Amino acid sequence: MRPSDPRDEHFEDLPVSVNASKDGIYFTSRRKSYYKGLRVFVTFPFSSPHDPMNCEYVAEVVRVEELPKSKIGVAVHLKLSINYSGSSAPGSFAGA
């Protein structure tokens, strides 16, 4: 997970996904950089940097919740897939 807008502070986060659907992902993180409306690049599912099953998406944060133990819950809406392998058309949600 990393911001897609160069005006946002750069970060890379490997959050723990709690729930996922074809349209979105809910995850927890300790990073406080997330805010509603933040556009991010999401690699999901992610197991290793060069895994051919990885799919990258452009997503938007739609909800941020304070959780116990200094964690936050973040919901993102998957807007567009970016498949470098050419295995599916742009805009599809293959593998989600």
Secondary structure, 3 states (H helix, E strand, C coil): CEECCCCCCCCCCCCEEEEECCCEEEEEECCCCCCCCCEEEEECCCCCCCCCCCCEEEEEEEEEEEECCCEEEEEEEEEEEECCCCCCCCCCCCCC
